[in-house]
Amino acid sequence: MRYVTLWTLWTALPLVLTAALLSPLAWADTPPPVPPTAPSPRVPALARAWPVGTRPPVLRGWRPPPTAYGPGHRGVDLAAPAGSPVRAVAPGRVLFAGRVAGRGVLSLEVRGTDLRTTYEPVRASVGEGDQVEAGEVVGTLEAGAHCGTAPCLHWGLLRGGTYLDPLTLLPPWLLNGGPSRLLPVPPAG
């Protein structure tokens, strides 16, 4: 009996030591669990104007990319003819007005928020650092190939490095055609 117990201990000892030594190595490649992140704050519907026209058709909607560099559409494309005035949708400050890859780009920091809007292709009529008000003309839509043969404005919205749907800036009354209006009721008779 004593012989069996020693033999069992002698045989089991290398297995126990191997398991004890290799277990931390196996866990080393497993990343620690990521704590759940708090949902990002909602986008306040504080826009006071469409960037072009009045309720322009959306040629291509917002489609968030699955990864930072993955395919997607990081804004919305609004139909408008070249030469149309481009307006700031909300009050803010011009962060960038210039050309990127041959295309006119305008970026505005939305006042009182951590948001910024982008517009392209735009020939800016404002400069970096300028304060703008909602509805103020900030540039002119240039002809461009972003939407193929149809002229359009690409309008984007970011919070930090995260792209968001710019249509969420529009309050329902602006997005859905304006405020309700009371009409007179004809007299009964």
Sequence and secondary structure as in RCSB ss.txt:
>XXXX:A:sequence
MRYVTLWTLWTALPLVLTAALLSPLAWADTPPPVPPTAPSPRVPALARAWPVGTRPPVLRGWRPPPTAYGPGHRG
VDLAAPAGSPVRAVAPGRVLFAGRVAGRGVLSLEVRGTDLRTTYEPVRASVGEGDQVEAGEVVGTLEAGAHCGTA
PCLHWGLLRGGTYLDPLTLLPPWLLNGGPSRLLPVPPAG
>XXXX:A:secstr
 HHHHHHHHHHHHHHHHHHHHHHHHHHHTS                  S SSSSS  EEE  B  SSTTSS B S
EEEE  TT EEE SSSEEEEEEEEETTEEEEEEEETTSSEEEEEESEEESS TT EE TT EEEEE   STTTTS
 EEEEEEEETTEEE GGGGS HHHHTTS           
